Amino acid sequence: MNNTMIDTYKEEYRDGILKLWNTAAVKTGYKELDTDSFSRIFTGNKYFNAEQAFVMRKNDSITGFACGCMGEDLPLGKTSGYITCVILREDAENTENYEQLLKLLEETFQKAGKTQSEVLFFNPMLLPWYIKDTDRHEHNNAPGVFKDSRFYDELLQNGYILRTTEQAMYLNLKEFDIPRTIVEKQEKAAKEGYEVALFDKTRHRNVEQMLKKLENPLWEREITQCTKEGTPVLVAAKDGEVVGFAGPMIRQKNGRGYFTGIGVVKEHEGHGLGTVLFYKLCEEEKKVQASYMSLYTGAENPAARIYSQAGFRTVQEFAVMRKML
């Protein structure tokens, strides 16, 4: 007799979900959760909807948890729903259960008029994970599904298409030093009239205009705020006009060197500014006593070569996936 039932989320299920997460999800590679972090990521998230969170139970024991989210204000939000996770206990991890939970999530998207189901880095429910072969160094978000997981295989079987692969790259900052070639590159840029330095509002101008040209709303919002508040940001400038940035440089509580991005406006490319900014960023993160850095890059992104040359290594691959509903 099969006593398996699936219900939408209720607070009474929380502890059972945590127990499931801290065994099955942690085995996959995610960081363990407690009541506070579960609330922050899931139930306290403004995009959480209990009707899009499904709990699988057997004999009053929780064997599965699936969660998705939607938001009109999210990227692709008008057409897409996001799958956050599908977690199954080891003895319940089978194709039938994956299919059931995926189907329930997809039906909620369809009922809301969505035409696509996404496993995508724009998902606002950020799932932290541990970097392999480190002292519990962690990254604050998984941009897709672990490519070496059972869930990835099941998504393929259920009609999801691999759109791109995101590489997670890692650097232990104890091993980092700026090589002479980068110093020479910076000196060459200086002869061409470019400066790479920490932002100084008394000497540097037009940050907001530079950010608008880069057409990245996240960068525009965060870097504008940082330069106003005095949080360290590296800039590339010509005659005082900012033409590129890297940062901000922030040591997180877990020791990770945080930054939101690097960009150089198109008309000032070709002078090595992006490379210099990146190496100087690593140097500044080391100065604020960050232990390590981690980042994502597309598998085909030419910038991966710069990261590798700086000492970063690929530690995990994530699949970005889509299914038309």
C-alpha beads as a LAMMPS data file, in Angstrom:
LAMMPS data file: protein, C-alpha beads

325 atoms
324 bonds

1 atom types
1 bond types

-500.0 500.0 xlo xhi
-500.0 500.0 ylo yhi
-500.0 500.0 zlo zhi

Masses

1 110.0

Atoms # bond

1 1 1 0.000 0.000 0.000
2 1 1 1.401 3.382 -1.071
3 1 1 0.801 5.983 1.641
4 1 1 2.470 8.835 -0.263
5 1 1 0.627 12.172 -0.214
6 1 1 1.510 15.596 -1.596
7 1 1 0.300 18.771 0.070
8 1 1 1.076 22.471 -0.237
9 1 1 3.331 24.054 2.369
10 1 1 2.183 24.517 5.971
11 1 1 4.276 25.770 8.882
12 1 1 3.842 22.435 10.635
13 1 1 6.001 20.873 7.889
14 1 1 8.973 23.185 8.417
15 1 1 11.033 21.018 10.779
16 1 1 10.523 17.958 8.593
17 1 1 11.633 19.917 5.518
18 1 1 14.735 21.095 7.377
19 1 1 15.577 17.505 8.305
20 1 1 15.147 16.495 4.661
21 1 1 17.186 19.446 3.418
22 1 1 20.048 18.839 5.830
23 1 1 20.456 15.284 4.552
24 1 1 19.362 15.072 0.906
25 1 1 20.098 18.645 -0.250
26 1 1 23.377 18.839 1.643
27 1 1 24.464 15.574 0.027
28 1 1 23.933 17.242 -3.364
29 1 1 26.140 20.187 -2.358
30 1 1 23.847 22.814 -0.831
31 1 1 24.591 24.445 2.522
32 1 1 22.596 23.228 5.506
33 1 1 19.671 25.397 6.652
34 1 1 18.239 26.345 10.046
35 1 1 14.919 28.006 10.859
36 1 1 16.326 31.499 10.255
37 1 1 17.959 30.761 6.904
38 1 1 14.931 28.718 5.767
39 1 1 12.710 31.706 6.506
40 1 1 15.085 34.121 4.784
41 1 1 15.378 32.038 1.619
42 1 1 11.885 30.565 1.417
43 1 1 8.939 31.519 3.610
44 1 1 10.100 35.045 4.389
45 1 1 10.949 35.796 0.779
46 1 1 8.488 38.213 -0.822
47 1 1 8.187 35.870 -3.827
48 1 1 7.272 32.829 -1.722
49 1 1 3.786 31.452 -2.237
50 1 1 2.686 28.434 -0.182
51 1 1 0.610 27.315 -3.168
52 1 1 3.870 26.909 -5.137
53 1 1 5.650 24.877 -2.469
54 1 1 4.841 21.167 -2.365
55 1 1 5.565 18.708 0.421
56 1 1 5.631 14.963 -0.246
57 1 1 4.838 12.767 2.770
58 1 1 4.789 9.044 3.425
59 1 1 3.509 7.658 6.724
60 1 1 3.708 11.168 8.249
61 1 1 7.382 11.479 7.282
62 1 1 8.454 14.121 4.763
63 1 1 10.143 12.552 1.762
64 1 1 10.126 15.412 -0.746
65 1 1 10.044 19.187 -1.065
66 1 1 9.598 21.238 -4.231
67 1 1 9.424 25.008 -4.496
68 1 1 8.972 27.475 -7.323
69 1 1 8.258 31.172 -7.544
70 1 1 6.932 33.851 -9.869
71 1 1 6.972 37.637 -10.023
72 1 1 5.864 40.081 -12.692
73 1 1 8.772 42.351 -11.756
74 1 1 11.398 39.615 -12.199
75 1 1 13.408 39.230 -15.419
76 1 1 11.216 37.179 -17.789
77 1 1 8.557 37.439 -15.079
78 1 1 5.686 38.059 -17.465
79 1 1 6.278 34.789 -19.322
80 1 1 8.170 32.537 -16.901
81 1 1 7.960 30.746 -13.589
82 1 1 11.147 29.758 -11.778
83 1 1 11.922 26.355 -10.289
84 1 1 13.940 26.811 -7.098
85 1 1 14.428 23.214 -5.996
86 1 1 13.114 19.667 -6.001
87 1 1 14.566 17.641 -3.120
88 1 1 13.807 13.970 -2.453
89 1 1 14.877 11.678 0.344
90 1 1 17.232 8.954 -0.865
91 1 1 14.651 6.160 -0.561
92 1 1 12.085 8.288 -2.454
93 1 1 14.421 9.514 -5.188
94 1 1 12.865 8.027 -8.297
95 1 1 11.656 9.247 -11.668
96 1 1 7.977 9.009 -10.735
97 1 1 8.355 11.329 -7.750
98 1 1 10.425 13.857 -9.704
99 1 1 7.770 13.866 -12.440
100 1 1 4.946 14.410 -9.946
101 1 1 6.601 17.363 -8.233
102 1 1 7.747 18.988 -11.484
103 1 1 4.259 18.630 -12.945
104 1 1 2.700 20.330 -9.913
105 1 1 5.107 23.262 -10.183
106 1 1 4.520 23.584 -13.929
107 1 1 0.746 23.564 -13.423
108 1 1 0.982 26.538 -11.049
109 1 1 2.928 28.433 -13.720
110 1 1 0.389 27.572 -16.404
111 1 1 -2.544 28.612 -14.211
112 1 1 -0.859 31.992 -13.824
113 1 1 -0.564 32.329 -17.602
114 1 1 3.146 31.555 -17.856
115 1 1 4.453 29.853 -20.971
116 1 1 7.920 28.857 -19.739
117 1 1 9.429 27.069 -16.755
118 1 1 12.959 28.209 -15.954
119 1 1 15.934 27.007 -13.929
120 1 1 17.748 30.313 -14.038
121 1 1 20.129 32.610 -12.139
122 1 1 17.481 35.361 -11.922
123 1 1 15.604 33.273 -9.338
124 1 1 15.298 35.490 -6.219
125 1 1 15.443 32.505 -3.843
126 1 1 19.208 32.271 -3.358
127 1 1 20.468 28.805 -2.390
128 1 1 23.978 28.823 -0.847
129 1 1 26.300 25.895 -1.545
130 1 1 29.696 24.658 -0.410
131 1 1 32.741 24.753 -2.653
132 1 1 34.289 21.284 -2.876
133 1 1 37.704 20.581 -1.354
134 1 1 37.728 23.763 0.752
135 1 1 37.278 24.547 4.442
136 1 1 33.494 25.032 4.089
137 1 1 33.962 27.993 1.777
138 1 1 30.586 28.837 0.314
139 1 1 28.921 30.764 -2.471
140 1 1 25.677 32.588 -1.755
141 1 1 23.696 31.379 -4.763
142 1 1 23.424 28.513 -7.218
143 1 1 22.696 29.933 -10.704
144 1 1 21.084 26.733 -11.946
145 1 1 20.940 23.045 -11.128
146 1 1 24.082 21.078 -10.211
147 1 1 25.112 19.473 -13.462
148 1 1 26.390 16.345 -11.705
149 1 1 23.079 15.750 -9.872
150 1 1 20.225 13.286 -10.378
151 1 1 17.853 16.275 -10.622
152 1 1 19.662 17.519 -13.754
153 1 1 19.127 14.149 -15.452
154 1 1 15.455 14.127 -14.453
155 1 1 14.917 17.634 -15.844
156 1 1 16.299 16.477 -19.185
157 1 1 13.951 13.486 -19.111
158 1 1 11.022 15.833 -18.424
159 1 1 11.537 18.044 -21.454
160 1 1 13.883 20.696 -20.095
161 1 1 16.494 22.001 -22.529
162 1 1 20.020 22.927 -21.489
163 1 1 20.374 26.585 -22.484
164 1 1 23.846 27.264 -21.118
165 1 1 26.362 26.052 -18.558
166 1 1 27.565 28.369 -15.808
167 1 1 31.026 27.627 -14.434
168 1 1 31.691 28.385 -10.776
169 1 1 35.303 29.478 -10.337
170 1 1 37.225 29.805 -7.080
171 1 1 40.433 31.446 -5.844
172 1 1 42.135 31.067 -2.464
173 1 1 43.440 34.602 -1.953
174 1 1 46.415 33.390 0.071
175 1 1 47.826 32.214 -3.249
176 1 1 47.222 35.489 -5.117
177 1 1 49.802 38.090 -6.173
178 1 1 49.680 40.534 -9.061
179 1 1 52.195 39.431 -11.713
180 1 1 54.626 41.804 -13.368
181 1 1 52.767 41.515 -16.686
182 1 1 49.696 43.159 -15.137
183 1 1 51.783 45.944 -13.627
184 1 1 53.207 46.570 -17.100
185 1 1 49.697 46.534 -18.595
186 1 1 48.609 49.151 -16.040
187 1 1 51.670 51.273 -16.814
188 1 1 50.910 51.076 -20.541
189 1 1 47.286 52.166 -19.912
190 1 1 48.607 55.067 -17.818
191 1 1 50.709 56.258 -20.764
192 1 1 47.495 56.251 -22.799
193 1 1 45.868 58.515 -20.206
194 1 1 44.013 55.918 -18.106
195 1 1 44.052 55.571 -14.331
196 1 1 42.908 52.498 -12.360
197 1 1 42.334 53.390 -8.716
198 1 1 39.854 53.357 -5.870
199 1 1 36.956 55.703 -6.519
200 1 1 37.492 59.177 -5.071
201 1 1 34.527 61.521 -5.417
202 1 1 36.864 64.530 -5.327
203 1 1 38.717 63.309 -8.432
204 1 1 36.340 61.046 -10.347
205 1 1 33.084 61.988 -12.059
206 1 1 30.267 60.626 -14.249
207 1 1 29.893 57.248 -12.522
208 1 1 26.161 57.132 -13.203
209 1 1 26.628 57.945 -16.891
210 1 1 29.200 55.135 -17.183
211 1 1 26.839 52.658 -15.524
212 1 1 23.945 53.610 -17.812
213 1 1 26.115 52.796 -20.817
214 1 1 26.806 49.310 -19.409
215 1 1 23.025 48.644 -19.319
216 1 1 22.995 46.471 -16.202
217 1 1 20.315 47.559 -13.689
218 1 1 21.918 45.610 -10.821
219 1 1 25.285 47.281 -11.354
220 1 1 23.651 50.661 -11.773
221 1 1 21.764 50.392 -8.502
222 1 1 24.523 48.850 -6.372
223 1 1 27.598 50.701 -7.633
224 1 1 25.830 54.078 -7.555
225 1 1 24.900 53.441 -3.924
226 1 1 28.415 52.273 -3.012
227 1 1 30.120 55.318 -4.498
228 1 1 27.700 57.585 -2.619
229 1 1 28.182 55.764 0.696
230 1 1 31.946 55.340 0.442
231 1 1 32.071 51.542 0.029
232 1 1 35.326 50.783 -1.853
233 1 1 34.923 50.528 -5.630
234 1 1 37.694 50.400 -8.223
235 1 1 37.334 52.593 -11.285
236 1 1 39.095 53.087 -14.578
237 1 1 39.130 56.757 -15.504
238 1 1 40.438 59.018 -18.240
239 1 1 40.998 62.671 -17.313
240 1 1 38.826 62.077 -14.243
241 1 1 35.881 60.665 -16.202
242 1 1 34.966 57.134 -15.068
243 1 1 34.879 54.650 -17.963
244 1 1 34.864 51.341 -16.078
245 1 1 34.537 49.776 -12.640
246 1 1 35.141 46.681 -10.528
247 1 1 33.638 45.953 -7.146
248 1 1 32.523 46.750 -4.588
249 1 1 35.175 45.154 -2.375
250 1 1 33.457 43.688 0.680
251 1 1 34.576 40.904 3.024
252 1 1 31.506 38.839 3.886
253 1 1 31.110 37.173 7.287
254 1 1 32.001 33.802 5.784
255 1 1 35.330 35.212 4.545
256 1 1 34.305 35.473 0.900
257 1 1 35.371 38.523 -1.067
258 1 1 32.117 39.853 -2.498
259 1 1 31.798 41.871 -5.691
260 1 1 28.903 42.538 -8.031
261 1 1 30.761 42.842 -11.332
262 1 1 33.307 44.389 -13.682
263 1 1 32.577 46.511 -16.715
264 1 1 34.249 48.865 -19.192
265 1 1 32.253 51.033 -21.594
266 1 1 32.641 49.946 -25.199
267 1 1 34.449 52.981 -26.558
268 1 1 37.271 52.463 -24.039
269 1 1 37.815 48.744 -24.590
270 1 1 41.079 47.492 -26.052
271 1 1 43.394 49.094 -23.477
272 1 1 43.545 46.168 -21.052
273 1 1 41.394 47.988 -18.508
274 1 1 39.121 45.018 -17.761
275 1 1 42.087 42.759 -17.026
276 1 1 43.792 45.347 -14.824
277 1 1 40.547 46.046 -12.966
278 1 1 40.063 42.347 -12.276
279 1 1 43.547 41.779 -10.893
280 1 1 43.361 44.954 -8.808
281 1 1 39.977 43.787 -7.525
282 1 1 41.544 40.547 -6.263
283 1 1 44.356 42.552 -4.654
284 1 1 41.898 44.862 -2.880
285 1 1 39.790 41.930 -1.660
286 1 1 42.954 40.448 -0.149
287 1 1 43.671 43.797 1.534
288 1 1 40.267 43.757 3.273
289 1 1 41.235 40.271 4.544
290 1 1 38.871 38.218 2.426
291 1 1 39.997 34.574 2.418
292 1 1 38.697 33.624 -1.001
293 1 1 36.699 34.703 -4.030
294 1 1 34.170 32.852 -6.136
295 1 1 32.355 33.849 -9.298
296 1 1 30.311 32.558 -12.202
297 1 1 31.048 32.767 -15.865
298 1 1 29.476 31.229 -18.942
299 1 1 31.373 28.216 -20.219
300 1 1 31.971 30.040 -23.528
301 1 1 32.834 33.423 -22.005
302 1 1 36.310 34.597 -23.133
303 1 1 36.743 36.247 -19.705
304 1 1 37.190 32.749 -18.226
305 1 1 40.732 32.840 -19.591
306 1 1 41.491 35.979 -17.541
307 1 1 40.100 34.345 -14.412
308 1 1 42.183 31.215 -14.993
309 1 1 45.330 33.259 -15.499
310 1 1 44.654 34.993 -12.174
311 1 1 44.592 31.607 -10.442
312 1 1 40.873 30.804 -10.414
313 1 1 39.873 27.193 -11.014
314 1 1 36.537 25.730 -12.057
315 1 1 34.967 23.953 -9.077
316 1 1 31.391 23.284 -10.199
317 1 1 29.143 23.434 -13.251
318 1 1 25.496 24.517 -13.166
319 1 1 22.888 24.018 -15.883
320 1 1 20.562 26.835 -16.920
321 1 1 17.445 25.152 -18.306
322 1 1 14.038 25.890 -19.834
323 1 1 10.851 24.057 -20.742
324 1 1 8.093 25.493 -22.897
325 1 1 4.752 24.835 -21.236

Bonds

1 1 1 2
2 1 2 3
3 1 3 4
4 1 4 5
5 1 5 6
6 1 6 7
7 1 7 8
8 1 8 9
9 1 9 10
10 1 10 11
11 1 11 12
12 1 12 13
13 1 13 14
14 1 14 15
15 1 15 16
16 1 16 17
17 1 17 18
18 1 18 19
19 1 19 20
20 1 20 21
21 1 21 22
22 1 22 23
23 1 23 24
24 1 24 25
25 1 25 26
26 1 26 27
27 1 27 28
28 1 28 29
29 1 29 30
30 1 30 31
31 1 31 32
32 1 32 33
33 1 33 34
34 1 34 35
35 1 35 36
36 1 36 37
37 1 37 38
38 1 38 39
39 1 39 40
40 1 40 41
41 1 41 42
42 1 42 43
43 1 43 44
44 1 44 45
45 1 45 46
46 1 46 47
47 1 47 48
48 1 48 49
49 1 49 50
50 1 50 51
51 1 51 52
52 1 52 53
53 1 53 54
54 1 54 55
55 1 55 56
56 1 56 57
57 1 57 58
58 1 58 59
59 1 59 60
60 1 60 61
61 1 61 62
62 1 62 63
63 1 63 64
64 1 64 65
65 1 65 66
66 1 66 67
67 1 67 68
68 1 68 69
69 1 69 70
70 1 70 71
71 1 71 72
72 1 72 73
73 1 73 74
74 1 74 75
75 1 75 76
76 1 76 77
77 1 77 78
78 1 78 79
79 1 79 80
80 1 80 81
81 1 81 82
82 1 82 83
83 1 83 84
84 1 84 85
85 1 85 86
86 1 86 87
87 1 87 88
88 1 88 89
89 1 89 90
90 1 90 91
91 1 91 92
92 1 92 93
93 1 93 94
94 1 94 95
95 1 95 96
96 1 96 97
97 1 97 98
98 1 98 99
99 1 99 100
100 1 100 101
101 1 101 102
102 1 102 103
103 1 103 104
104 1 104 105
105 1 105 106
106 1 106 107
107 1 107 108
108 1 108 109
109 1 109 110
110 1 110 111
111 1 111 112
112 1 112 113
113 1 113 114
114 1 114 115
115 1 115 116
116 1 116 117
117 1 117 118
118 1 118 119
119 1 119 120
120 1 120 121
121 1 121 122
122 1 122 123
123 1 123 124
124 1 124 125
125 1 125 126
126 1 126 127
127 1 127 128
128 1 128 129
129 1 129 130
130 1 130 131
131 1 131 132
132 1 132 133
133 1 133 134
134 1 134 135
135 1 135 136
136 1 136 137
137 1 137 138
138 1 138 139
139 1 139 140
140 1 140 141
141 1 141 142
142 1 142 143
143 1 143 144
144 1 144 145
145 1 145 146
146 1 146 147
147 1 147 148
148 1 148 149
149 1 149 150
150 1 150 151
151 1 151 152
152 1 152 153
153 1 153 154
154 1 154 155
155 1 155 156
156 1 156 157
157 1 157 158
158 1 158 159
159 1 159 160
160 1 160 161
161 1 161 162
162 1 162 163
163 1 163 164
164 1 164 165
165 1 165 166
166 1 166 167
167 1 167 168
168 1 168 169
169 1 169 170
170 1 170 171
171 1 171 172
172 1 172 173
173 1 173 174
174 1 174 175
175 1 175 176
176 1 176 177
177 1 177 178
178 1 178 179
179 1 179 180
180 1 180 181
181 1 181 182
182 1 182 183
183 1 183 184
184 1 184 185
185 1 185 186
186 1 186 187
187 1 187 188
188 1 188 189
189 1 189 190
190 1 190 191
191 1 191 192
192 1 192 193
193 1 193 194
194 1 194 195
195 1 195 196
196 1 196 197
197 1 197 198
198 1 198 199
199 1 199 200
200 1 200 201
201 1 201 202
202 1 202 203
203 1 203 204
204 1 204 205
205 1 205 206
206 1 206 207
207 1 207 208
208 1 208 209
209 1 209 210
210 1 210 211
211 1 211 212
212 1 212 213
213 1 213 214
214 1 214 215
215 1 215 216
216 1 216 217
217 1 217 218
218 1 218 219
219 1 219 220
220 1 220 221
221 1 221 222
222 1 222 223
223 1 223 224
224 1 224 225
225 1 225 226
226 1 226 227
227 1 227 228
228 1 228 229
229 1 229 230
230 1 230 231
231 1 231 232
232 1 232 233
233 1 233 234
234 1 234 235
235 1 235 236
236 1 236 237
237 1 237 238
238 1 238 239
239 1 239 240
240 1 240 241
241 1 241 242
242 1 242 243
243 1 243 244
244 1 244 245
245 1 245 246
246 1 246 247
247 1 247 248
248 1 248 249
249 1 249 250
250 1 250 251
251 1 251 252
252 1 252 253
253 1 253 254
254 1 254 255
255 1 255 256
256 1 256 257
257 1 257 258
258 1 258 259
259 1 259 260
260 1 260 261
261 1 261 262
262 1 262 263
263 1 263 264
264 1 264 265
265 1 265 266
266 1 266 267
267 1 267 268
268 1 268 269
269 1 269 270
270 1 270 271
271 1 271 272
272 1 272 273
273 1 273 274
274 1 274 275
275 1 275 276
276 1 276 277
277 1 277 278
278 1 278 279
279 1 279 280
280 1 280 281
281 1 281 282
282 1 282 283
283 1 283 284
284 1 284 285
285 1 285 286
286 1 286 287
287 1 287 288
288 1 288 289
289 1 289 290
290 1 290 291
291 1 291 292
292 1 292 293
293 1 293 294
294 1 294 295
295 1 295 296
296 1 296 297
297 1 297 298
298 1 298 299
299 1 299 300
300 1 300 301
301 1 301 302
302 1 302 303
303 1 303 304
304 1 304 305
305 1 305 306
306 1 306 307
307 1 307 308
308 1 308 309
309 1 309 310
310 1 310 311
311 1 311 312
312 1 312 313
313 1 313 314
314 1 314 315
315 1 315 316
316 1 316 317
317 1 317 318
318 1 318 319
319 1 319 320
320 1 320 321
321 1 321 322
322 1 322 323
323 1 323 324
324 1 324 325
